[in-house]
Amino acid sequence: MTILLVMLAGGAGAVARFVLGGLISSRFRGELPLGTMLVNVSGSLLMGFLAGAVIFHGAPAALQTVLGTGFLGGYTTFSTASVDTVRLLQARRPILALINAAGTLIITVAAAAAGLALALL
């Protein structure tokens, strides 16, 4: 049953990523892939909060499996972030590629830490 729930949640997360990423990208046109970045940051924040709910408040571990592995695993898209970085390099935009790669890493880790801290409240 858990596998089925993870599959369904993963599909829902992928649809949410597609819709939200598309909305952001269509409204904020620029050289940096803001849709991908914001999806990954929000997913990392939620993952940190979810982990904190399990660790600090005894939320069921199955919740983390279904929502974390399933929904947020489908929602976040680090492979797309990597492809976006390569595309920036191919477009001879090395500074933007560095900003995208390093920025995504730093901001998503910070967002996960912030989510964990929020769960302490």
DSSP file (Angstrom, degrees, kcal/mol; ACC not computed):
  #  RESIDUE AA STRUCTURE BP1 BP2  ACC     N-H-->O    O-->H-N    N-H-->O    O-->H-N    TCO  KAPPA ALPHA  PHI   PSI    X-CA   Y-CA   Z-CA
    1    1 A M     >        0   0    0      0, 0.0     4,-2.3     0, 0.0     5,-0.2   0.000 360.0 360.0 360.0 -39.1    0.0    0.0    0.0
    2    2 A T  H  >  +     0   0    0      1,-0.2     4,-2.6     2,-0.2     5,-0.2   0.903 360.0  53.2 -61.6 -40.9    2.9    2.4    0.8
    3    3 A I  H  > S+     0   0    0      1,-0.2     4,-2.4     2,-0.2    -1,-0.2   0.911 108.9  49.3 -61.7 -42.3    4.4    1.9   -2.6
    4    4 A L  H  > S+     0   0    0      2,-0.2     4,-2.5     1,-0.2    -1,-0.2   0.914 111.6  48.8 -62.8 -43.3    1.1    2.8   -4.3
    5    5 A L  H  X S+     0   0    0     -4,-2.3     4,-2.7     2,-0.2     5,-0.2   0.894 110.7  50.3 -65.0 -39.9    0.7    5.9   -2.2
    6    6 A V  H  X S+     0   0    0     -4,-2.6     4,-2.7     2,-0.2    -1,-0.2   0.915 111.2  49.9 -63.2 -42.1    4.3    7.0   -3.0
    7    7 A M  H  X S+     0   0    0     -4,-2.4     4,-2.1     2,-0.2    -2,-0.2   0.933 113.5  44.4 -61.8 -46.5    3.6    6.5   -6.7
    8    8 A L  H  X S+     0   0    0     -4,-2.5     4,-2.2     2,-0.2    -2,-0.2   0.914 115.2  47.8 -65.9 -42.7    0.4    8.5   -6.6
    9    9 A A  H  X S+     0   0    0     -4,-2.7     4,-2.6     2,-0.2    -1,-0.2   0.894 109.8  53.6 -65.4 -39.4    2.0   11.3   -4.5
   10   10 A G  H  X S+     0   0    0     -4,-2.7     4,-2.2    -5,-0.2    -1,-0.2   0.899 108.8  49.1 -61.9 -41.0    5.0   11.3   -6.8
   11   11 A G  H  X S+     0   0    0     -4,-2.1     4,-2.0     2,-0.2    -1,-0.2   0.910 111.4  49.0 -63.9 -42.0    2.7   11.8   -9.8
   12   12 A A  H  X S+     0   0    0     -4,-2.2     4,-2.5     1,-0.2    -2,-0.2   0.892 110.8  51.0 -64.5 -38.9    0.8   14.6   -8.0
   13   13 A G  H  X S+     0   0    0     -4,-2.6     4,-2.5     2,-0.2    -2,-0.2   0.896 108.5  51.2 -64.6 -40.5    4.2   16.3   -7.2
   14   14 A A  H  X S+     0   0    0     -4,-2.2     4,-2.3     2,-0.2    -1,-0.2   0.899 111.1  48.0 -64.6 -40.0    5.3   16.1  -10.8
   15   15 A V  H  X S+     0   0    0     -4,-2.0     4,-2.6     2,-0.2     5,-0.2   0.921 111.4  50.5 -65.8 -43.3    2.1   17.7  -11.9
   16   16 A A  H  X S+     0   0    0     -4,-2.5     4,-2.8     1,-0.2     5,-0.4   0.908 111.1  49.3 -60.8 -41.5    2.4   20.4   -9.3
   17   17 A R  H  X S+     0   0    0     -4,-2.5     4,-2.7     2,-0.2     5,-0.4   0.931 111.1  49.4 -62.1 -45.9    6.0   21.1  -10.4
   18   18 A F  H  X S+     0   0    0     -4,-2.3     4,-1.8     2,-0.2    -2,-0.2   0.925 116.3  41.5 -59.9 -47.0    5.0   21.3  -14.0
   19   19 A V  H  X S+     0   0    0     -4,-2.6     4,-2.3     2,-0.2    -2,-0.2   0.958 120.5  40.4 -68.9 -51.9    2.1   23.8  -13.3
   20   20 A L  H  X S+     0   0    0     -4,-2.8     4,-2.6    -5,-0.2     5,-0.2   0.925 116.4  49.5 -66.3 -45.0    4.0   26.0  -10.8
   21   21 A G  H  X S+     0   0    0     -4,-2.7     4,-2.6    -5,-0.4    -1,-0.2   0.900 112.6  48.9 -59.9 -40.9    7.3   26.0  -12.7
   22   22 A G  H  X S+     0   0    0     -4,-1.8     4,-2.2    -5,-0.4    -1,-0.2   0.900 110.7  49.8 -65.9 -41.6    5.4   26.9  -15.9
   23   23 A L  H  X S+     0   0    0     -4,-2.3     4,-1.4     2,-0.2    -2,-0.2   0.932 114.1  44.8 -62.8 -45.5    3.5   29.7  -14.2
   24   24 A I  H  X S+     0   0    0     -4,-2.6     4,-2.3     1,-0.2     3,-0.4   0.942 114.1  48.9 -64.4 -47.7    6.7   31.2  -12.7
   25   25 A S  H  < S+     0   0    0     -4,-2.6    -1,-0.2     1,-0.2    -2,-0.2   0.849 110.4  51.2 -62.5 -34.6    8.7   30.8  -15.9
   26   26 A S  H  < S+     0   0    0     -4,-2.2     3,-0.3    -5,-0.2    -1,-0.2   0.790 115.7  41.2 -74.7 -25.8    5.9   32.4  -18.0
   27   27 A R  H  < S+     0   0    0     -4,-1.4     2,-0.5    -3,-0.4    -2,-0.2   0.769 118.5  44.0 -90.5 -28.2    5.7   35.4  -15.7
   28   28 A F  S  < S-     0   0    0     -4,-2.3     2,-0.4    -5,-0.2     6,-0.3  -0.717  73.7-176.6-121.7  80.1    9.4   36.0  -15.0
   29   29 A R        +     0   0    0     -2,-0.5     2,-0.3    -3,-0.3    -3,-0.1  -0.604  28.6 115.4 -78.5 131.9   11.2   35.7  -18.3
   30   30 A G  S    S-     0   0    0     -2,-0.4    -2,-0.1     2,-0.1     4,-0.0  -0.962  75.9 -82.8-175.0-174.6   14.9   36.0  -18.0
   31   31 A E  S    S+     0   0    0     -2,-0.3    -1,-0.1     2,-0.1    -2,-0.0   0.801 103.8  75.0 -80.9 -28.5   18.1   34.1  -18.4
   32   32 A L  S    S-     0   0    0      1,-0.1     2,-2.0    -3,-0.0     3,-0.2  -0.663  88.8-121.0 -84.6 140.6   18.0   32.3  -15.0
   33   33 A P     >  +     0   0    0      0, 0.0     4,-2.1     0, 0.0     3,-0.2  -0.511  42.0 168.1 -80.0  76.8   15.6   29.5  -14.7
   34   34 A L  H  >  +     0   0    0     -2,-2.0     4,-3.0    -6,-0.3     5,-0.3   0.822  69.2  60.2 -64.0 -32.7   13.6   30.9  -11.8
   35   35 A G  H  > S+     0   0    0      2,-0.2     4,-2.0    -3,-0.2    -1,-0.2   0.950 109.2  42.2 -59.6 -49.0   10.7   28.4  -12.1
   36   36 A T  H  > S+     0   0    0     -3,-0.2     4,-2.3     1,-0.2    41,-0.3   0.915 115.5  50.8 -63.7 -43.4   13.1   25.5  -11.5
   37   37 A M  H  X S+     0   0    0     -4,-2.1     4,-2.5     1,-0.2    -2,-0.2   0.937 111.7  45.7 -61.5 -47.8   14.9   27.4   -8.7
   38   38 A L  H  X S+     0   0    0     -4,-3.0     4,-2.5     1,-0.2     5,-0.2   0.862 111.6  52.0 -68.2 -35.2   11.7   28.4   -6.8
   39   39 A V  H  X S+     0   0    0     -4,-2.0     4,-2.4    -5,-0.3    -1,-0.2   0.939 112.6  45.7 -62.9 -45.9   10.2   24.9   -7.1
   40   40 A N  H  X S+     0   0    0     -4,-2.3     4,-2.0     2,-0.2    -2,-0.2   0.879 113.7  49.0 -67.0 -37.4   13.4   23.4   -5.7
   41   41 A V  H  X S+     0   0    0     -4,-2.5     4,-2.3     2,-0.2    -2,-0.2   0.941 113.7  45.2 -67.1 -46.8   13.6   26.0   -2.9
   42   42 A S  H  X S+     0   0    0     -4,-2.5     4,-2.3     1,-0.2    -2,-0.2   0.893 113.4  50.8 -65.6 -37.9   10.0   25.6   -1.8
   43   43 A G  H  X S+     0   0    0     -4,-2.4     4,-2.3    -5,-0.2    -1,-0.2   0.883 110.3  49.4 -65.1 -38.1   10.3   21.8   -2.0
   44   44 A S  H  X S+     0   0    0     -4,-2.0     4,-2.5     2,-0.2    -2,-0.2   0.897 110.2  50.8 -68.1 -40.3   13.4   21.9    0.2
   45   45 A L  H  X S+     0   0    0     -4,-2.3     4,-2.3     2,-0.2    -2,-0.2   0.937 113.0  45.8 -60.0 -47.4   11.7   24.1    2.7
   46   46 A L  H  X S+     0   0    0     -4,-2.3     4,-2.7     2,-0.2    -2,-0.2   0.879 111.3  52.5 -64.8 -38.2    8.8   21.7    2.9
   47   47 A M  H  X S+     0   0    0     -4,-2.3     4,-2.7     2,-0.2     5,-0.2   0.917 109.8  48.9 -64.6 -42.6   11.1   18.7    3.1
   48   48 A G  H  X S+     0   0    0     -4,-2.5     4,-2.4     2,-0.2    -2,-0.2   0.921 112.9  47.6 -61.3 -43.3   12.9   20.2    6.0
   49   49 A F  H  X S+     0   0    0     -4,-2.3     4,-2.3     2,-0.2    -2,-0.2   0.916 112.4  49.2 -63.7 -43.1    9.6   21.0    7.8
   50   50 A L  H  X S+     0   0    0     -4,-2.7     4,-1.8     2,-0.2    -2,-0.2   0.916 111.2  49.1 -63.0 -44.3    8.3   17.5    7.1
   51   51 A A  H  X S+     0   0    0     -4,-2.7     4,-3.1     1,-0.2     5,-0.2   0.909 111.3  50.8 -61.3 -41.8   11.5   16.0    8.5
   52   52 A G  H  X>S+     0   0    0     -4,-2.4     4,-3.0     1,-0.2     5,-0.7   0.872 105.8  55.1 -64.2 -37.1   11.2   18.2   11.5
   53   53 A A  H  X5S+     0   0    0     -4,-2.3     6,-2.1     3,-0.2     4,-0.9   0.889 114.1  41.2 -62.4 -38.4    7.6   17.2   12.1
   54   54 A V  H  X5S+     0   0    0     -4,-1.8     4,-0.8     4,-0.2    -2,-0.2   0.934 121.9  40.2 -73.0 -47.4    8.7   13.5   12.2
   55   55 A I  H  <5S+     0   0    0     -4,-3.1    -2,-0.2    -5,-0.2    -3,-0.2   0.936 128.8  25.9 -69.4 -48.2   11.9   14.1   14.2
   56   56 A F  H  <5S+     0   0    0     -4,-3.0    -3,-0.2    -5,-0.2    -1,-0.2   0.724 131.5  31.4 -93.8 -23.6   10.7   16.7   16.7
   57   57 A H  H  <<S-     0   0    0     -4,-0.9    -3,-0.2    -5,-0.7    -2,-0.1   0.351  99.8-114.4-122.5   5.2    6.9   16.0   17.0
   58   58 A G     <  +     0   0    0     -4,-0.8    -4,-0.2    -6,-0.2    -3,-0.1   0.746  48.8 170.5  70.6  24.0    6.5   12.3   16.4
   59   59 A A        -     0   0    0     -6,-2.1    -1,-0.2     1,-0.1     5,-0.1  -0.368  50.3 -83.2 -61.4 149.2    4.6   12.6   13.1
   60   60 A P    >>  -     0   0    0      0, 0.0     3,-1.2     0, 0.0     4,-1.0  -0.280  28.6-136.1 -59.4 135.6    4.3    9.2   11.5
   61   61 A A  H 3> S+     0   0    0      1,-0.3     4,-2.0     2,-0.2     3,-0.1   0.807 104.6  66.3 -61.0 -29.1    7.4    8.2    9.4
   62   62 A A  H 3> S+     0   0    0      1,-0.2     4,-2.8     2,-0.2     5,-0.3   0.830  94.5  58.7 -62.2 -30.5    4.9    6.9    6.7
   63   63 A L  H <>>S+     0   0    0     -3,-1.2     4,-2.8     1,-0.2     5,-0.6   0.917 106.4  47.0 -63.2 -42.8    4.0   10.6    6.3
   64   64 A Q  I  X>S+     0   0    0     -4,-1.0     5,-1.4     3,-0.2     4,-1.2   0.869 112.5  50.9 -66.6 -35.9    7.6   11.4    5.4
   65   65 A T  I  <>S+     0   0    0     -4,-2.0     5,-1.3     3,-0.2     4,-0.5   0.953 118.2  35.9 -65.5 -49.2    7.7    8.4    3.1
   66   66 A V  I  <>S+     0   0    0     -4,-2.8     5,-1.8     3,-0.2     4,-0.3   0.955 130.3  30.0 -72.8 -50.4    4.6    9.3    1.2
   67   67 A L  I  <>S+     0   0    0     -4,-2.8     5,-3.3    -5,-0.3     6,-0.3   0.901 128.6  39.1 -78.1 -40.3    4.9   13.1    1.2
   68   68 A G  I  <XS+     0   0    0     -4,-1.2     5,-0.8    -5,-0.6    -3,-0.2   0.987 129.1  26.9 -73.6 -61.3    8.7   13.4    1.2
   69   69 A T  I   <S+     0   0    0     -5,-1.4    -3,-0.2    -4,-0.5    -4,-0.1   0.915 134.2  34.7 -68.7 -42.6    9.7   10.6   -1.1
   70   70 A G  I  ><S+     0   0    0     -5,-1.3     4,-2.1    -4,-0.3    -3,-0.2   0.981 128.4  22.0 -76.3 -79.3    6.6   10.6   -3.1
   71   71 A F  I  ><S+     0   0    0     -5,-1.8     4,-2.2     1,-0.2    -3,-0.2   0.948 131.4  38.9 -61.0 -54.4    5.1   14.1   -3.5
   72   72 A L  I  ><S+     0   0    0     -5,-3.3     4,-2.7     1,-0.2    -1,-0.2   0.810 113.2  57.0 -71.2 -27.7    8.3   16.2   -2.8
   73   73 A G  H  4<S+     0   0    0     -5,-0.8    -1,-0.2    -6,-0.3    -2,-0.2   0.881 114.0  39.6 -65.3 -37.5   10.4   13.8   -4.8
   74   74 A G  H  < S+     0   0    0     -4,-2.1    -2,-0.2    -3,-0.2    -1,-0.2   0.796 116.8  52.1 -77.6 -29.6    8.2   14.3   -7.8
   75   75 A Y  H  < S+     0   0    0     -4,-2.2    -2,-0.2    -5,-0.2    -3,-0.2   0.932  99.0  66.7 -74.7 -48.5    7.9   18.0   -7.1
   76   76 A T     <  -     0   0    0     -4,-2.7     2,-0.1    -5,-0.1     3,-0.1  -0.398  63.6-165.9 -76.7 156.2   11.5   18.9   -6.8
   77   77 A T     >  +     0   0    0    -41,-0.3     4,-1.6     1,-0.1     3,-0.1  -0.538  24.4 157.6-147.7  72.6   13.7   18.6   -9.9
   78   78 A F  H  > S+     0   0    0      1,-0.2     4,-1.9     2,-0.2     5,-0.1   0.767  78.8  61.3 -72.4 -24.2   17.4   18.8   -9.4
   79   79 A S  H  > S+     0   0    0      2,-0.2     4,-2.2     1,-0.2    -1,-0.2   0.905 105.0  48.1 -67.1 -38.5   18.0   17.0  -12.7
   80   80 A T  H  > S+     0   0    0      2,-0.2     4,-2.9     1,-0.2    -2,-0.2   0.884 108.0  55.3 -66.7 -37.5   16.3   19.9  -14.5
   81   81 A A  H  X S+     0   0    0     -4,-1.6     4,-1.9     2,-0.2    -1,-0.2   0.895 108.5  49.0 -60.5 -38.9   18.4   22.3  -12.4
   82   82 A S  H  X S+     0   0    0     -4,-1.9     4,-2.3     2,-0.2    -2,-0.2   0.926 111.6  47.6 -66.4 -44.4   21.5   20.5  -13.7
   83   83 A V  H  X S+     0   0    0     -4,-2.2     4,-2.7     1,-0.2    -2,-0.2   0.899 109.2  54.6 -63.6 -40.0   20.3   20.6  -17.3
   84   84 A D  H  X S+     0   0    0     -4,-2.9     4,-2.0     1,-0.2    -1,-0.2   0.902 108.3  49.7 -59.4 -40.3   19.5   24.3  -16.9
   85   85 A T  H  X S+     0   0    0     -4,-1.9     4,-2.0     2,-0.2    -2,-0.2   0.918 110.7  48.8 -64.9 -43.8   23.1   24.9  -15.8
   86   86 A V  H  X S+     0   0    0     -4,-2.3     4,-2.7     1,-0.2    -2,-0.2   0.901 109.3  53.3 -63.2 -40.4   24.5   23.0  -18.7
   87   87 A R  H  X S+     0   0    0     -4,-2.7     4,-1.8     1,-0.2    -1,-0.2   0.895 107.5  51.0 -62.0 -39.5   22.3   25.0  -21.1
   88   88 A L  H  <>S+     0   0    0     -4,-2.0     5,-2.6     2,-0.2    -1,-0.2   0.896 110.6  49.2 -64.4 -39.0   23.6   28.2  -19.6
   89   89 A L  H ><5S+     0   0    0     -4,-2.0     3,-1.7     1,-0.2    -2,-0.2   0.916 109.7  51.1 -64.6 -42.5   27.2   26.9  -20.2
   90   90 A Q  H 3<5S+     0   0    0     -4,-2.7    -1,-0.2     1,-0.3    -2,-0.2   0.821 106.5  54.8 -64.0 -30.1   26.3   26.0  -23.8
   91   91 A A  T 3<5S-     0   0    0     -4,-1.8    -1,-0.3    -5,-0.2    -2,-0.2   0.335 120.7-113.1 -83.6   8.1   24.9   29.5  -24.3
   92   92 A R  T < 5S+     0   0    0     -3,-1.7    -3,-0.2     1,-0.1    -2,-0.1   0.907  78.5 130.6  59.6  45.1   28.3   30.8  -23.1
   93   93 A R     >< +     0   0    0     -5,-2.6     4,-2.4     1,-0.1     5,-0.2  -0.551  19.5 159.2-120.5  63.2   26.9   32.3  -19.9
   94   94 A P  H  > S+     0   0    0      0, 0.0     4,-2.4     0, 0.0     5,-0.2   0.827  72.0  52.9 -62.1 -34.2   29.4   30.8  -17.4
   95   95 A I  H  > S+     0   0    0      2,-0.2     4,-2.6     1,-0.2     5,-0.2   0.935 112.0  45.2 -66.9 -44.5   28.7   33.4  -14.7
   96   96 A L  H  > S+     0   0    0      2,-0.2     4,-2.7     1,-0.2    -1,-0.2   0.876 111.5  53.7 -65.3 -36.2   24.9   32.7  -14.9
   97   97 A A  H  X S+     0   0    0     -4,-2.4     4,-2.8     2,-0.2     5,-0.2   0.920 110.6  46.5 -62.9 -42.8   25.6   28.9  -14.9
   98   98 A L  H  X>S+     0   0    0     -4,-2.4     4,-2.7     2,-0.2     5,-0.6   0.916 112.3  49.9 -65.2 -43.5   27.7   29.3  -11.7
   99   99 A I  H  X5S+     0   0    0     -4,-2.6     4,-2.0     1,-0.2     5,-0.3   0.923 113.5  47.1 -59.8 -44.1   25.0   31.5  -10.1
  100  100 A N  H  X5S+     0   0    0     -4,-2.7     4,-2.1     3,-0.2    -2,-0.2   0.946 117.9  40.1 -63.4 -49.2   22.4   28.8  -11.0
  101  101 A A  H  X5S+     0   0    0     -4,-2.8     4,-2.0     2,-0.2    -2,-0.2   0.966 124.5  35.2 -67.7 -53.8   24.4   25.9   -9.8
  102  102 A A  H  X5S+     0   0    0     -4,-2.7     4,-2.9    -5,-0.2     5,-0.3   0.907 118.7  52.2 -69.2 -41.1   25.9   27.4   -6.6
  103  103 A G  H  X<S+     0   0    0     -4,-2.0     4,-2.8    -5,-0.6     5,-0.3   0.921 109.5  48.9 -61.3 -44.4   22.8   29.4   -5.9
  104  104 A T  H  X S+     0   0    0     -4,-2.1     4,-2.2    -5,-0.3     5,-0.3   0.935 114.4  46.0 -61.0 -46.1   20.5   26.4   -6.2
  105  105 A L  H  X S+     0   0    0     -4,-2.0     4,-1.9    -5,-0.2     5,-0.2   0.953 117.8  41.2 -62.1 -51.0   22.7   24.3   -3.9
  106  106 A I  H  X S+     0   0    0     -4,-2.9     4,-2.2     1,-0.2    -2,-0.2   0.930 118.0  45.1 -65.7 -46.7   23.2   27.0   -1.2
  107  107 A I  H  X S+     0   0    0     -4,-2.8     4,-2.5    -5,-0.3    -1,-0.2   0.881 112.9  49.9 -69.9 -37.7   19.6   28.3   -1.2
  108  108 A T  H  X S+     0   0    0     -4,-2.2     4,-2.2    -5,-0.3    -1,-0.2   0.889 112.1  47.6 -70.0 -36.6   18.0   24.8   -1.2
  109  109 A V  H  X S+     0   0    0     -4,-1.9     4,-2.3    -5,-0.3    -2,-0.2   0.920 113.6  48.5 -67.2 -41.8   20.1   23.6    1.7
  110  110 A A  H  X S+     0   0    0     -4,-2.2     4,-2.5    -5,-0.2    -2,-0.2   0.893 110.7  51.2 -62.8 -39.5   19.3   26.9    3.6
  111  111 A A  H  X S+     0   0    0     -4,-2.5     4,-2.5     2,-0.2    -2,-0.2   0.902 109.0  50.1 -65.7 -40.6   15.6   26.4    2.8
  112  112 A A  H  X S+     0   0    0     -4,-2.2     4,-2.2     2,-0.2    -2,-0.2   0.916 111.8  48.6 -62.8 -42.2   15.7   22.8    4.2
  113  113 A A  H  X S+     0   0    0     -4,-2.3     4,-2.5     2,-0.2    -2,-0.2   0.899 110.8  50.8 -63.6 -40.4   17.4   24.1    7.3
  114  114 A A  H  X S+     0   0    0     -4,-2.5     4,-2.7     2,-0.2    -2,-0.2   0.902 109.4  50.6 -64.0 -40.8   14.8   26.8    7.7
  115  115 A G  H  X S+     0   0    0     -4,-2.5     4,-1.7     2,-0.2    -2,-0.2   0.904 110.5  49.4 -62.1 -41.8   12.0   24.2    7.3
  116  116 A L  H  X S+     0   0    0     -4,-2.2     4,-0.7     1,-0.2    -2,-0.2   0.918 111.9  48.5 -62.3 -43.9   13.6   22.1   10.0
  117  117 A A  H >X S+     0   0    0     -4,-2.5     3,-1.0     1,-0.2     4,-0.6   0.896 108.1  54.2 -64.4 -40.5   13.9   25.2   12.3
  118  118 A L  H >< S+     0   0    0     -4,-2.7     3,-1.0     1,-0.3    -1,-0.2   0.850 101.6  59.5 -60.6 -34.3   10.3   26.1   11.6
  119  119 A A  H 3< S+     0   0    0     -4,-1.7    -1,-0.3     1,-0.2    -2,-0.2   0.741  94.9  64.4 -68.3 -21.2    9.2   22.6   12.7
  120  120 A L  H <<        0   0    0     -3,-1.0    -1,-0.2    -4,-0.7    -2,-0.2   0.768 360.0 360.0 -69.9 -25.3   10.8   23.3   16.1
  121  121 A L    <<        0   0    0     -3,-1.0    -1,-0.2    -4,-0.6    -2,-0.1   0.482 360.0 360.0 -68.0 360.0    8.3   26.1   16.8
